[in-house]
Amino acid sequence: MIVGVPRETFPGERRVALVPGVLPALAKASLEVLVETGAG
């Protein structure tokens, strides 16, 4: 399964729906994480 993290479209907003600390758990669950360029 692929988890996608899009960049925010609201002007000035830089937050995204995923924090780096969660990535190890997603990798352990064999999930692929794709982050859109410019996100965060």
CHARMM internal coordinates of N, CA and C (Angstrom, degrees):
IC EDIT
DIST 1 N 1 CA 1.4415
DIST 1 CA 1 C 1.5267
ANGL 1 N 1 CA 1 C 107.76
DIST 1 C 2 N 1.3067
ANGL 1 CA 1 C 2 N 115.69
DIHE 1 N 1 CA 1 C 2 N 147.84
DIST 2 N 2 CA 1.4605
ANGL 1 C 2 N 2 CA 122.18
DIHE 1 CA 1 C 2 N 2 CA 179.77
DIST 2 CA 2 C 1.5294
ANGL 2 N 2 CA 2 C 108.79
DIHE 1 C 2 N 2 CA 2 C -112.84
DIST 2 C 3 N 1.3305
ANGL 2 CA 2 C 3 N 115.95
DIHE 2 N 2 CA 2 C 3 N 131.39
DIST 3 N 3 CA 1.4617
ANGL 2 C 3 N 3 CA 122.30
DIHE 2 CA 2 C 3 N 3 CA 175.01
DIST 3 CA 3 C 1.5220
ANGL 3 N 3 CA 3 C 106.93
DIHE 2 C 3 N 3 CA 3 C -106.54
DIST 3 C 4 N 1.3224
ANGL 3 CA 3 C 4 N 117.23
DIHE 3 N 3 CA 3 C 4 N 123.20
DIST 4 N 4 CA 1.4587
ANGL 3 C 4 N 4 CA 121.44
DIHE 3 CA 3 C 4 N 4 CA -179.95
DIST 4 CA 4 C 1.5184
ANGL 4 N 4 CA 4 C 111.46
DIHE 3 C 4 N 4 CA 4 C -104.81
DIST 4 C 5 N 1.3355
ANGL 4 CA 4 C 5 N 115.95
DIHE 4 N 4 CA 4 C 5 N 138.58
DIST 5 N 5 CA 1.4642
ANGL 4 C 5 N 5 CA 121.57
DIHE 4 CA 4 C 5 N 5 CA 177.92
DIST 5 CA 5 C 1.5259
ANGL 5 N 5 CA 5 C 107.51
DIHE 4 C 5 N 5 CA 5 C -118.23
DIST 5 C 6 N 1.3333
ANGL 5 CA 5 C 6 N 117.32
DIHE 5 N 5 CA 5 C 6 N 100.92
DIST 6 N 6 CA 1.4658
ANGL 5 C 6 N 6 CA 119.85
DIHE 5 CA 5 C 6 N 6 CA -179.47
DIST 6 CA 6 C 1.5255
ANGL 6 N 6 CA 6 C 111.38
DIHE 5 C 6 N 6 CA 6 C -80.44
DIST 6 C 7 N 1.3210
ANGL 6 CA 6 C 7 N 115.55
DIHE 6 N 6 CA 6 C 7 N 158.54
DIST 7 N 7 CA 1.4638
ANGL 6 C 7 N 7 CA 118.94
DIHE 6 CA 6 C 7 N 7 CA 174.47
DIST 7 CA 7 C 1.5161
ANGL 7 N 7 CA 7 C 108.42
DIHE 6 C 7 N 7 CA 7 C -80.64
DIST 7 C 8 N 1.3073
ANGL 7 CA 7 C 8 N 116.42
DIHE 7 N 7 CA 7 C 8 N 155.01
DIST 8 N 8 CA 1.4622
ANGL 7 C 8 N 8 CA 122.19
DIHE 7 CA 7 C 8 N 8 CA 179.95
DIST 8 CA 8 C 1.5243
ANGL 8 N 8 CA 8 C 109.53
DIHE 7 C 8 N 8 CA 8 C -73.82
DIST 8 C 9 N 1.3170
ANGL 8 CA 8 C 9 N 117.43
DIHE 8 N 8 CA 8 C 9 N 142.88
DIST 9 N 9 CA 1.4614
ANGL 8 C 9 N 9 CA 121.53
DIHE 8 CA 8 C 9 N 9 CA -179.78
DIST 9 CA 9 C 1.5246
ANGL 9 N 9 CA 9 C 112.55
DIHE 8 C 9 N 9 CA 9 C -99.27
DIST 9 C 10 N 1.3383
ANGL 9 CA 9 C 10 N 117.44
DIHE 9 N 9 CA 9 C 10 N -11.86
DIST 10 N 10 CA 1.4604
ANGL 9 C 10 N 10 CA 121.08
DIHE 9 CA 9 C 10 N 10 CA 179.53
DIST 10 CA 10 C 1.5247
ANGL 10 N 10 CA 10 C 108.89
DIHE 9 C 10 N 10 CA 10 C -72.42
DIST 10 C 11 N 1.3188
ANGL 10 CA 10 C 11 N 118.88
DIHE 10 N 10 CA 10 C 11 N 129.92
DIST 11 N 11 CA 1.4700
ANGL 10 C 11 N 11 CA 121.54
DIHE 10 CA 10 C 11 N 11 CA -177.72
DIST 11 CA 11 C 1.5314
ANGL 11 N 11 CA 11 C 112.95
DIHE 10 C 11 N 11 CA 11 C -55.83
DIST 11 C 12 N 1.3218
ANGL 11 CA 11 C 12 N 116.50
DIHE 11 N 11 CA 11 C 12 N 130.17
DIST 12 N 12 CA 1.4572
ANGL 11 C 12 N 12 CA 122.00
DIHE 11 CA 11 C 12 N 12 CA 177.20
DIST 12 CA 12 C 1.5158
ANGL 12 N 12 CA 12 C 115.21
DIHE 11 C 12 N 12 CA 12 C 83.80
DIST 12 C 13 N 1.3079
ANGL 12 CA 12 C 13 N 118.13
DIHE 12 N 12 CA 12 C 13 N -9.55
DIST 13 N 13 CA 1.4702
ANGL 12 C 13 N 13 CA 121.53
DIHE 12 CA 12 C 13 N 13 CA -178.92
DIST 13 CA 13 C 1.5160
ANGL 13 N 13 CA 13 C 109.93
DIHE 12 C 13 N 13 CA 13 C -87.21
DIST 13 C 14 N 1.3518
ANGL 13 CA 13 C 14 N 117.43
DIHE 13 N 13 CA 13 C 14 N 126.45
DIST 14 N 14 CA 1.4561
ANGL 13 C 14 N 14 CA 121.02
DIHE 13 CA 13 C 14 N 14 CA -177.98
DIST 14 CA 14 C 1.5287
ANGL 14 N 14 CA 14 C 112.57
DIHE 13 C 14 N 14 CA 14 C -115.99
DIST 14 C 15 N 1.3247
ANGL 14 CA 14 C 15 N 118.14
DIHE 14 N 14 CA 14 C 15 N -5.32
DIST 15 N 15 CA 1.4661
ANGL 14 C 15 N 15 CA 120.09
DIHE 14 CA 14 C 15 N 15 CA -178.61
DIST 15 CA 15 C 1.5274
ANGL 15 N 15 CA 15 C 110.57
DIHE 14 C 15 N 15 CA 15 C -71.68
DIST 15 C 16 N 1.3195
ANGL 15 CA 15 C 16 N 115.22
DIHE 15 N 15 CA 15 C 16 N 152.74
DIST 16 N 16 CA 1.4601
ANGL 15 C 16 N 16 CA 121.57
DIHE 15 CA 15 C 16 N 16 CA 174.59
DIST 16 CA 16 C 1.5258
ANGL 16 N 16 CA 16 C 108.40
DIHE 15 C 16 N 16 CA 16 C -129.33
DIST 16 C 17 N 1.3171
ANGL 16 CA 16 C 17 N 116.75
DIHE 16 N 16 CA 16 C 17 N 171.19
DIST 17 N 17 CA 1.4561
ANGL 16 C 17 N 17 CA 121.80
DIHE 16 CA 16 C 17 N 17 CA -173.02
DIST 17 CA 17 C 1.5256
ANGL 17 N 17 CA 17 C 114.31
DIHE 16 C 17 N 17 CA 17 C -85.83
DIST 17 C 18 N 1.3259
ANGL 17 CA 17 C 18 N 117.72
DIHE 17 N 17 CA 17 C 18 N 14.82
DIST 18 N 18 CA 1.4638
ANGL 17 C 18 N 18 CA 120.33
DIHE 17 CA 17 C 18 N 18 CA -178.47
DIST 18 CA 18 C 1.5147
ANGL 18 N 18 CA 18 C 109.34
DIHE 17 C 18 N 18 CA 18 C -142.97
DIST 18 C 19 N 1.3291
ANGL 18 CA 18 C 19 N 116.28
DIHE 18 N 18 CA 18 C 19 N 134.58
DIST 19 N 19 CA 1.4642
ANGL 18 C 19 N 19 CA 120.47
DIHE 18 CA 18 C 19 N 19 CA 176.49
DIST 19 CA 19 C 1.5247
ANGL 19 N 19 CA 19 C 108.69
DIHE 18 C 19 N 19 CA 19 C -102.43
DIST 19 C 20 N 1.3376
ANGL 19 CA 19 C 20 N 117.92
DIHE 19 N 19 CA 19 C 20 N 147.91
DIST 20 N 20 CA 1.4672
ANGL 19 C 20 N 20 CA 121.18
DIHE 19 CA 19 C 20 N 20 CA -175.99
DIST 20 CA 20 C 1.5287
ANGL 20 N 20 CA 20 C 114.16
DIHE 19 C 20 N 20 CA 20 C -55.95
DIST 20 C 21 N 1.3178
ANGL 20 CA 20 C 21 N 118.01
DIHE 20 N 20 CA 20 C 21 N -30.75
DIST 21 N 21 CA 1.4599
ANGL 20 C 21 N 21 CA 120.95
DIHE 20 CA 20 C 21 N 21 CA -178.54
DIST 21 CA 21 C 1.5190
ANGL 21 N 21 CA 21 C 114.46
DIHE 20 C 21 N 21 CA 21 C -64.36
DIST 21 C 22 N 1.3177
ANGL 21 CA 21 C 22 N 117.53
DIHE 21 N 21 CA 21 C 22 N -17.62
DIST 22 N 22 CA 1.4681
ANGL 21 C 22 N 22 CA 122.03
DIHE 21 CA 21 C 22 N 22 CA -179.21
DIST 22 CA 22 C 1.5321
ANGL 22 N 22 CA 22 C 111.59
DIHE 21 C 22 N 22 CA 22 C -84.64
DIST 22 C 23 N 1.3254
ANGL 22 CA 22 C 23 N 117.01
DIHE 22 N 22 CA 22 C 23 N -20.26
DIST 23 N 23 CA 1.4659
ANGL 22 C 23 N 23 CA 120.49
DIHE 22 CA 22 C 23 N 23 CA -175.29
DIST 23 CA 23 C 1.5281
ANGL 23 N 23 CA 23 C 114.18
DIHE 22 C 23 N 23 CA 23 C -56.72
DIST 23 C 24 N 1.3384
ANGL 23 CA 23 C 24 N 120.69
DIHE 23 N 23 CA 23 C 24 N -42.27
DIST 24 N 24 CA 1.4718
ANGL 23 C 24 N 24 CA 118.95
DIHE 23 CA 23 C 24 N 24 CA 178.74
DIST 24 CA 24 C 1.5331
ANGL 24 N 24 CA 24 C 113.16
DIHE 23 C 24 N 24 CA 24 C -59.06
DIST 24 C 25 N 1.3247
ANGL 24 CA 24 C 25 N 117.07
DIHE 24 N 24 CA 24 C 25 N -39.06
DIST 25 N 25 CA 1.4663
ANGL 24 C 25 N 25 CA 120.18
DIHE 24 CA 24 C 25 N 25 CA 178.97
DIST 25 CA 25 C 1.5221
ANGL 25 N 25 CA 25 C 111.07
DIHE 24 C 25 N 25 CA 25 C -66.56
DIST 25 C 26 N 1.3285
ANGL 25 CA 25 C 26 N 116.95
DIHE 25 N 25 CA 25 C 26 N -38.76
DIST 26 N 26 CA 1.4609
ANGL 25 C 26 N 26 CA 119.90
DIHE 25 CA 25 C 26 N 26 CA 178.48
DIST 26 CA 26 C 1.5281
ANGL 26 N 26 CA 26 C 110.69
DIHE 25 C 26 N 26 CA 26 C -67.28
DIST 26 C 27 N 1.3214
ANGL 26 CA 26 C 27 N 116.48
DIHE 26 N 26 CA 26 C 27 N -40.65
DIST 27 N 27 CA 1.4649
ANGL 26 C 27 N 27 CA 120.30
DIHE 26 CA 26 C 27 N 27 CA 178.26
DIST 27 CA 27 C 1.5268
ANGL 27 N 27 CA 27 C 110.58
DIHE 26 C 27 N 27 CA 27 C -64.75
DIST 27 C 28 N 1.3208
ANGL 27 CA 27 C 28 N 117.11
DIHE 27 N 27 CA 27 C 28 N -39.93
DIST 28 N 28 CA 1.4704
ANGL 27 C 28 N 28 CA 121.00
DIHE 27 CA 27 C 28 N 28 CA 178.70
DIST 28 CA 28 C 1.5306
ANGL 28 N 28 CA 28 C 110.90
DIHE 27 C 28 N 28 CA 28 C -62.85
DIST 28 C 29 N 1.3238
ANGL 28 CA 28 C 29 N 116.24
DIHE 28 N 28 CA 28 C 29 N -30.74
DIST 29 N 29 CA 1.4643
ANGL 28 C 29 N 29 CA 121.48
DIHE 28 CA 28 C 29 N 29 CA 178.37
DIST 29 CA 29 C 1.5276
ANGL 29 N 29 CA 29 C 111.56
DIHE 28 C 29 N 29 CA 29 C -85.20
DIST 29 C 30 N 1.3367
ANGL 29 CA 29 C 30 N 116.54
DIHE 29 N 29 CA 29 C 30 N 10.03
DIST 30 N 30 CA 1.4705
ANGL 29 C 30 N 30 CA 123.23
DIHE 29 CA 29 C 30 N 30 CA 178.81
DIST 30 CA 30 C 1.5268
ANGL 30 N 30 CA 30 C 113.07
DIHE 29 C 30 N 30 CA 30 C 62.84
DIST 30 C 31 N 1.3181
ANGL 30 CA 30 C 31 N 116.71
DIHE 30 N 30 CA 30 C 31 N 32.45
DIST 31 N 31 CA 1.4558
ANGL 30 C 31 N 31 CA 120.94
DIHE 30 CA 30 C 31 N 31 CA 176.40
DIST 31 CA 31 C 1.5206
ANGL 31 N 31 CA 31 C 109.24
DIHE 30 C 31 N 31 CA 31 C -95.56
DIST 31 C 32 N 1.3192
ANGL 31 CA 31 C 32 N 116.09
DIHE 31 N 31 CA 31 C 32 N 142.73
DIST 32 N 32 CA 1.4564
ANGL 31 C 32 N 32 CA 121.79
DIHE 31 CA 31 C 32 N 32 CA 175.63
DIST 32 CA 32 C 1.5266
ANGL 32 N 32 CA 32 C 107.32
DIHE 31 C 32 N 32 CA 32 C -96.20
DIST 32 C 33 N 1.3251
ANGL 32 CA 32 C 33 N 117.02
DIHE 32 N 32 CA 32 C 33 N 133.59
DIST 33 N 33 CA 1.4608
ANGL 32 C 33 N 33 CA 121.33
DIHE 32 CA 32 C 33 N 33 CA -178.82
DIST 33 CA 33 C 1.5211
ANGL 33 N 33 CA 33 C 108.99
DIHE 32 C 33 N 33 CA 33 C -114.86
DIST 33 C 34 N 1.3270
ANGL 33 CA 33 C 34 N 115.93
DIHE 33 N 33 CA 33 C 34 N 124.98
DIST 34 N 34 CA 1.4609
ANGL 33 C 34 N 34 CA 122.27
DIHE 33 CA 33 C 34 N 34 CA 176.80
DIST 34 CA 34 C 1.5213
ANGL 34 N 34 CA 34 C 108.23
DIHE 33 C 34 N 34 CA 34 C -114.79
DIST 34 C 35 N 1.3320
ANGL 34 CA 34 C 35 N 116.32
DIHE 34 N 34 CA 34 C 35 N 129.43
DIST 35 N 35 CA 1.4595
ANGL 34 C 35 N 35 CA 121.54
DIHE 34 CA 34 C 35 N 35 CA -179.97
DIST 35 CA 35 C 1.5243
ANGL 35 N 35 CA 35 C 108.23
DIHE 34 C 35 N 35 CA 35 C -114.49
DIST 35 C 36 N 1.3273
ANGL 35 CA 35 C 36 N 116.39
DIHE 35 N 35 CA 35 C 36 N 127.01
DIST 36 N 36 CA 1.4588
ANGL 35 C 36 N 36 CA 121.22
DIHE 35 CA 35 C 36 N 36 CA -179.52
DIST 36 CA 36 C 1.5281
ANGL 36 N 36 CA 36 C 110.33
DIHE 35 C 36 N 36 CA 36 C -65.32
DIST 36 C 37 N 1.3115
ANGL 36 CA 36 C 37 N 116.66
DIHE 36 N 36 CA 36 C 37 N 140.64
DIST 37 N 37 CA 1.4566
ANGL 36 C 37 N 37 CA 121.91
DIHE 36 CA 36 C 37 N 37 CA 176.68
DIST 37 CA 37 C 1.5209
ANGL 37 N 37 CA 37 C 110.06
DIHE 36 C 37 N 37 CA 37 C -56.29
DIST 37 C 38 N 1.3157
ANGL 37 CA 37 C 38 N 116.93
DIHE 37 N 37 CA 37 C 38 N 132.50
DIST 38 N 38 CA 1.4517
ANGL 37 C 38 N 38 CA 121.87
DIHE 37 CA 37 C 38 N 38 CA 179.39
DIST 38 CA 38 C 1.5192
ANGL 38 N 38 CA 38 C 114.08
DIHE 37 C 38 N 38 CA 38 C 90.11
DIST 38 C 39 N 1.3283
ANGL 38 CA 38 C 39 N 117.75
DIHE 38 N 38 CA 38 C 39 N -0.96
DIST 39 N 39 CA 1.4637
ANGL 38 C 39 N 39 CA 120.56
DIHE 38 CA 38 C 39 N 39 CA 179.12
DIST 39 CA 39 C 1.5216
ANGL 39 N 39 CA 39 C 109.69
DIHE 38 C 39 N 39 CA 39 C -78.13
DIST 39 C 40 N 1.3308
ANGL 39 CA 39 C 40 N 115.43
DIHE 39 N 39 CA 39 C 40 N 138.81
DIST 40 N 40 CA 1.4659
ANGL 39 C 40 N 40 CA 120.17
DIHE 39 CA 39 C 40 N 40 CA 174.69
DIST 40 CA 40 C 1.4819
ANGL 40 N 40 CA 40 C 116.74
DIHE 39 C 40 N 40 CA 40 C 81.01
END
COOR INIT
IC SEED 1 N 1 CA 1 C
IC BUILD
